[in-house]
C-alpha cells in the first residue's frame, strides 16, 4: 500500500470548502498516511478561498476554511 501522496492546492481547497470534489477528496484522504505539499500551496489556497469569497462564500466560512487549511 502506498502511504505517501502529493497534494496540490485544489485538493486542499476541496477539503476545507464545499465543492464538486469535496467527497472524493475526503475519501482519498483516508487512503494515505503522509502528504507532501509545495511551499506555494498556502498562497494558492489563500487565493482560491479569496476568490470563492468574492463569488459568494460567507466571509466567516472563508476565514474558517483558511484556518483549517493551515493546520
Secondary structure, DSSP 8 states (H G I E B T S, - for coil): ---EEE--HHHHHHHHS--TTHHHHHHHHTT-SEEE--TTHHHHHHHHHHHHHHTT--HHHHHHHHHHHH-
